[in-house]
Amino acid sequence: MDEKRSLLTRNTYGKIHLKLKEIMDARGITRYRLSQDTGTRFVVIDKWYKDNVEKLDLDVLARICYVLGCSVSDLLTYEEN
């Protein structure tokens, strides 16, 4: 019998983490440069860089992947509690 899961709080279902900071730092890319290269406001890139995003904008995600030449799985990880 399968165990049914229900969503309760963030503490029970885990969190998605952004690894943008690690990728950018390793490549020596600044937040300002990435915002310019992706055509995205600095404040948006800054939130992604600081792993402080509650809702993902798939267009921004696609632009970041395109500019950095990486895949979605390079940028996102899931941490289960």
Chimera marker file (.cmm) of the C-alpha trace (Angstrom):
<marker_set name="trace">
<marker id="1" x="0.000" y="0.000" z="0.000" r="1" g="1" b="0" radius="0.5"/>
<marker id="2" x="1.388" y="3.441" z="-0.981" r="1" g="1" b="0" radius="0.5"/>
<marker id="3" x="1.833" y="6.017" z="1.720" r="1" g="1" b="0" radius="0.5"/>
<marker id="4" x="-0.147" y="9.147" z="0.890" r="1" g="1" b="0" radius="0.5"/>
<marker id="5" x="1.627" y="12.475" z="1.378" r="1" g="1" b="0" radius="0.5"/>
<marker id="6" x="-0.129" y="15.736" z="2.114" r="1" g="1" b="0" radius="0.5"/>
<marker id="7" x="1.347" y="19.222" z="2.110" r="1" g="1" b="0" radius="0.5"/>
<marker id="8" x="1.465" y="20.802" z="5.528" r="1" g="1" b="0" radius="0.5"/>
<marker id="9" x="4.322" y="23.244" z="5.963" r="1" g="1" b="0" radius="0.5"/>
<marker id="10" x="7.635" y="23.962" z="4.306" r="1" g="1" b="0" radius="0.5"/>
<marker id="11" x="9.278" y="22.003" z="7.116" r="1" g="1" b="0" radius="0.5"/>
<marker id="12" x="7.468" y="18.833" z="6.039" r="1" g="1" b="0" radius="0.5"/>
<marker id="13" x="7.896" y="18.950" z="2.277" r="1" g="1" b="0" radius="0.5"/>
<marker id="14" x="11.387" y="20.434" z="1.979" r="1" g="1" b="0" radius="0.5"/>
<marker id="15" x="12.784" y="23.216" z="-0.178" r="1" g="1" b="0" radius="0.5"/>
<marker id="16" x="14.214" y="23.901" z="-3.603" r="1" g="1" b="0" radius="0.5"/>
<marker id="17" x="17.667" y="25.513" z="-3.438" r="1" g="1" b="0" radius="0.5"/>
<marker id="18" x="19.222" y="27.673" z="-6.137" r="1" g="1" b="0" radius="0.5"/>
<marker id="19" x="22.901" y="27.111" z="-6.888" r="1" g="1" b="0" radius="0.5"/>
<marker id="20" x="23.297" y="30.251" z="-8.974" r="1" g="1" b="0" radius="0.5"/>
<marker id="21" x="25.769" y="31.853" z="-6.549" r="1" g="1" b="0" radius="0.5"/>
<marker id="22" x="28.120" y="28.879" z="-6.727" r="1" g="1" b="0" radius="0.5"/>
<marker id="23" x="28.027" y="28.791" z="-10.529" r="1" g="1" b="0" radius="0.5"/>
<marker id="24" x="28.507" y="32.533" z="-10.911" r="1" g="1" b="0" radius="0.5"/>
<marker id="25" x="31.297" y="32.725" z="-8.342" r="1" g="1" b="0" radius="0.5"/>
<marker id="26" x="33.138" y="29.821" z="-9.963" r="1" g="1" b="0" radius="0.5"/>
<marker id="27" x="32.963" y="31.581" z="-13.337" r="1" g="1" b="0" radius="0.5"/>
<marker id="28" x="33.717" y="35.062" z="-12.012" r="1" g="1" b="0" radius="0.5"/>
<marker id="29" x="30.406" y="36.486" z="-13.238" r="1" g="1" b="0" radius="0.5"/>
<marker id="30" x="28.865" y="39.387" z="-11.324" r="1" g="1" b="0" radius="0.5"/>
<marker id="31" x="25.170" y="39.857" z="-10.644" r="1" g="1" b="0" radius="0.5"/>
<marker id="32" x="25.270" y="43.076" z="-12.640" r="1" g="1" b="0" radius="0.5"/>
<marker id="33" x="26.782" y="41.326" z="-15.672" r="1" g="1" b="0" radius="0.5"/>
<marker id="34" x="24.261" y="38.482" z="-15.532" r="1" g="1" b="0" radius="0.5"/>
<marker id="35" x="21.385" y="40.948" z="-15.232" r="1" g="1" b="0" radius="0.5"/>
<marker id="36" x="22.689" y="42.785" z="-18.314" r="1" g="1" b="0" radius="0.5"/>
<marker id="37" x="23.334" y="39.604" z="-20.317" r="1" g="1" b="0" radius="0.5"/>
<marker id="38" x="19.900" y="38.131" z="-19.524" r="1" g="1" b="0" radius="0.5"/>
<marker id="39" x="17.927" y="41.379" z="-19.800" r="1" g="1" b="0" radius="0.5"/>
<marker id="40" x="16.669" y="40.819" z="-16.253" r="1" g="1" b="0" radius="0.5"/>
<marker id="41" x="16.403" y="43.440" z="-13.522" r="1" g="1" b="0" radius="0.5"/>
<marker id="42" x="19.302" y="43.395" z="-11.046" r="1" g="1" b="0" radius="0.5"/>
<marker id="43" x="16.953" y="42.935" z="-8.078" r="1" g="1" b="0" radius="0.5"/>
<marker id="44" x="15.616" y="39.712" z="-9.638" r="1" g="1" b="0" radius="0.5"/>
<marker id="45" x="19.105" y="38.300" z="-10.264" r="1" g="1" b="0" radius="0.5"/>
<marker id="46" x="20.107" y="39.353" z="-6.743" r="1" g="1" b="0" radius="0.5"/>
<marker id="47" x="17.227" y="37.320" z="-5.257" r="1" g="1" b="0" radius="0.5"/>
<marker id="48" x="18.208" y="34.288" z="-7.329" r="1" g="1" b="0" radius="0.5"/>
<marker id="49" x="21.862" y="34.744" z="-6.333" r="1" g="1" b="0" radius="0.5"/>
<marker id="50" x="20.920" y="34.873" z="-2.635" r="1" g="1" b="0" radius="0.5"/>
<marker id="51" x="18.597" y="31.810" z="-2.966" r="1" g="1" b="0" radius="0.5"/>
<marker id="52" x="15.700" y="33.996" z="-1.873" r="1" g="1" b="0" radius="0.5"/>
<marker id="53" x="13.060" y="33.176" z="-4.507" r="1" g="1" b="0" radius="0.5"/>
<marker id="54" x="9.611" y="31.891" z="-3.572" r="1" g="1" b="0" radius="0.5"/>
<marker id="55" x="8.190" y="31.490" z="-7.078" r="1" g="1" b="0" radius="0.5"/>
<marker id="56" x="10.267" y="30.607" z="-10.116" r="1" g="1" b="0" radius="0.5"/>
<marker id="57" x="9.797" y="32.553" z="-13.313" r="1" g="1" b="0" radius="0.5"/>
<marker id="58" x="10.450" y="29.999" z="-16.045" r="1" g="1" b="0" radius="0.5"/>
<marker id="59" x="11.402" y="32.693" z="-18.543" r="1" g="1" b="0" radius="0.5"/>
<marker id="60" x="14.109" y="34.017" z="-16.196" r="1" g="1" b="0" radius="0.5"/>
<marker id="61" x="15.260" y="30.442" z="-15.567" r="1" g="1" b="0" radius="0.5"/>
<marker id="62" x="15.522" y="29.802" z="-19.307" r="1" g="1" b="0" radius="0.5"/>
<marker id="63" x="17.469" y="33.041" z="-19.881" r="1" g="1" b="0" radius="0.5"/>
<marker id="64" x="19.920" y="32.218" z="-17.087" r="1" g="1" b="0" radius="0.5"/>
<marker id="65" x="20.453" y="28.697" z="-18.446" r="1" g="1" b="0" radius="0.5"/>
<marker id="66" x="20.991" y="30.081" z="-21.955" r="1" g="1" b="0" radius="0.5"/>
<marker id="67" x="23.500" y="32.746" z="-20.913" r="1" g="1" b="0" radius="0.5"/>
<marker id="68" x="25.425" y="30.468" z="-18.547" r="1" g="1" b="0" radius="0.5"/>
<marker id="69" x="25.260" y="27.472" z="-20.897" r="1" g="1" b="0" radius="0.5"/>
<marker id="70" x="23.917" y="25.206" z="-18.179" r="1" g="1" b="0" radius="0.5"/>
<marker id="71" x="20.848" y="23.081" z="-17.532" r="1" g="1" b="0" radius="0.5"/>
<marker id="72" x="18.041" y="23.500" z="-15.014" r="1" g="1" b="0" radius="0.5"/>
<marker id="73" x="19.447" y="20.619" z="-12.974" r="1" g="1" b="0" radius="0.5"/>
<marker id="74" x="22.706" y="22.551" z="-12.629" r="1" g="1" b="0" radius="0.5"/>
<marker id="75" x="20.823" y="25.412" z="-10.953" r="1" g="1" b="0" radius="0.5"/>
<marker id="76" x="18.230" y="23.680" z="-8.770" r="1" g="1" b="0" radius="0.5"/>
<marker id="77" x="18.380" y="21.079" z="-6.018" r="1" g="1" b="0" radius="0.5"/>
<marker id="78" x="15.629" y="19.645" z="-3.861" r="1" g="1" b="0" radius="0.5"/>
<marker id="79" x="16.228" y="19.168" z="-0.147" r="1" g="1" b="0" radius="0.5"/>
<marker id="80" x="13.664" y="16.922" z="1.520" r="1" g="1" b="0" radius="0.5"/>
<marker id="81" x="13.103" y="17.239" z="5.252" r="1" g="1" b="0" radius="0.5"/>
<link id1="1" id2="2" r="1" g="1" b="0" radius="0.2"/>
<link id1="2" id2="3" r="1" g="1" b="0" radius="0.2"/>
<link id1="3" id2="4" r="1" g="1" b="0" radius="0.2"/>
<link id1="4" id2="5" r="1" g="1" b="0" radius="0.2"/>
<link id1="5" id2="6" r="1" g="1" b="0" radius="0.2"/>
<link id1="6" id2="7" r="1" g="1" b="0" radius="0.2"/>
<link id1="7" id2="8" r="1" g="1" b="0" radius="0.2"/>
<link id1="8" id2="9" r="1" g="1" b="0" radius="0.2"/>
<link id1="9" id2="10" r="1" g="1" b="0" radius="0.2"/>
<link id1="10" id2="11" r="1" g="1" b="0" radius="0.2"/>
<link id1="11" id2="12" r="1" g="1" b="0" radius="0.2"/>
<link id1="12" id2="13" r="1" g="1" b="0" radius="0.2"/>
<link id1="13" id2="14" r="1" g="1" b="0" radius="0.2"/>
<link id1="14" id2="15" r="1" g="1" b="0" radius="0.2"/>
<link id1="15" id2="16" r="1" g="1" b="0" radius="0.2"/>
<link id1="16" id2="17" r="1" g="1" b="0" radius="0.2"/>
<link id1="17" id2="18" r="1" g="1" b="0" radius="0.2"/>
<link id1="18" id2="19" r="1" g="1" b="0" radius="0.2"/>
<link id1="19" id2="20" r="1" g="1" b="0" radius="0.2"/>
<link id1="20" id2="21" r="1" g="1" b="0" radius="0.2"/>
<link id1="21" id2="22" r="1" g="1" b="0" radius="0.2"/>
<link id1="22" id2="23" r="1" g="1" b="0" radius="0.2"/>
<link id1="23" id2="24" r="1" g="1" b="0" radius="0.2"/>
<link id1="24" id2="25" r="1" g="1" b="0" radius="0.2"/>
<link id1="25" id2="26" r="1" g="1" b="0" radius="0.2"/>
<link id1="26" id2="27" r="1" g="1" b="0" radius="0.2"/>
<link id1="27" id2="28" r="1" g="1" b="0" radius="0.2"/>
<link id1="28" id2="29" r="1" g="1" b="0" radius="0.2"/>
<link id1="29" id2="30" r="1" g="1" b="0" radius="0.2"/>
<link id1="30" id2="31" r="1" g="1" b="0" radius="0.2"/>
<link id1="31" id2="32" r="1" g="1" b="0" radius="0.2"/>
<link id1="32" id2="33" r="1" g="1" b="0" radius="0.2"/>
<link id1="33" id2="34" r="1" g="1" b="0" radius="0.2"/>
<link id1="34" id2="35" r="1" g="1" b="0" radius="0.2"/>
<link id1="35" id2="36" r="1" g="1" b="0" radius="0.2"/>
<link id1="36" id2="37" r="1" g="1" b="0" radius="0.2"/>
<link id1="37" id2="38" r="1" g="1" b="0" radius="0.2"/>
<link id1="38" id2="39" r="1" g="1" b="0" radius="0.2"/>
<link id1="39" id2="40" r="1" g="1" b="0" radius="0.2"/>
<link id1="40" id2="41" r="1" g="1" b="0" radius="0.2"/>
<link id1="41" id2="42" r="1" g="1" b="0" radius="0.2"/>
<link id1="42" id2="43" r="1" g="1" b="0" radius="0.2"/>
<link id1="43" id2="44" r="1" g="1" b="0" radius="0.2"/>
<link id1="44" id2="45" r="1" g="1" b="0" radius="0.2"/>
<link id1="45" id2="46" r="1" g="1" b="0" radius="0.2"/>
<link id1="46" id2="47" r="1" g="1" b="0" radius="0.2"/>
<link id1="47" id2="48" r="1" g="1" b="0" radius="0.2"/>
<link id1="48" id2="49" r="1" g="1" b="0" radius="0.2"/>
<link id1="49" id2="50" r="1" g="1" b="0" radius="0.2"/>
<link id1="50" id2="51" r="1" g="1" b="0" radius="0.2"/>
<link id1="51" id2="52" r="1" g="1" b="0" radius="0.2"/>
<link id1="52" id2="53" r="1" g="1" b="0" radius="0.2"/>
<link id1="53" id2="54" r="1" g="1" b="0" radius="0.2"/>
<link id1="54" id2="55" r="1" g="1" b="0" radius="0.2"/>
<link id1="55" id2="56" r="1" g="1" b="0" radius="0.2"/>
<link id1="56" id2="57" r="1" g="1" b="0" radius="0.2"/>
<link id1="57" id2="58" r="1" g="1" b="0" radius="0.2"/>
<link id1="58" id2="59" r="1" g="1" b="0" radius="0.2"/>
<link id1="59" id2="60" r="1" g="1" b="0" radius="0.2"/>
<link id1="60" id2="61" r="1" g="1" b="0" radius="0.2"/>
<link id1="61" id2="62" r="1" g="1" b="0" radius="0.2"/>
<link id1="62" id2="63" r="1" g="1" b="0" radius="0.2"/>
<link id1="63" id2="64" r="1" g="1" b="0" radius="0.2"/>
<link id1="64" id2="65" r="1" g="1" b="0" radius="0.2"/>
<link id1="65" id2="66" r="1" g="1" b="0" radius="0.2"/>
<link id1="66" id2="67" r="1" g="1" b="0" radius="0.2"/>
<link id1="67" id2="68" r="1" g="1" b="0" radius="0.2"/>
<link id1="68" id2="69" r="1" g="1" b="0" radius="0.2"/>
<link id1="69" id2="70" r="1" g="1" b="0" radius="0.2"/>
<link id1="70" id2="71" r="1" g="1" b="0" radius="0.2"/>
<link id1="71" id2="72" r="1" g="1" b="0" radius="0.2"/>
<link id1="72" id2="73" r="1" g="1" b="0" radius="0.2"/>
<link id1="73" id2="74" r="1" g="1" b="0" radius="0.2"/>
<link id1="74" id2="75" r="1" g="1" b="0" radius="0.2"/>
<link id1="75" id2="76" r="1" g="1" b="0" radius="0.2"/>
<link id1="76" id2="77" r="1" g="1" b="0" radius="0.2"/>
<link id1="77" id2="78" r="1" g="1" b="0" radius="0.2"/>
<link id1="78" id2="79" r="1" g="1" b="0" radius="0.2"/>
<link id1="79" id2="80" r="1" g="1" b="0" radius="0.2"/>
<link id1="80" id2="81" r="1" g="1" b="0" radius="0.2"/>
</marker_set>
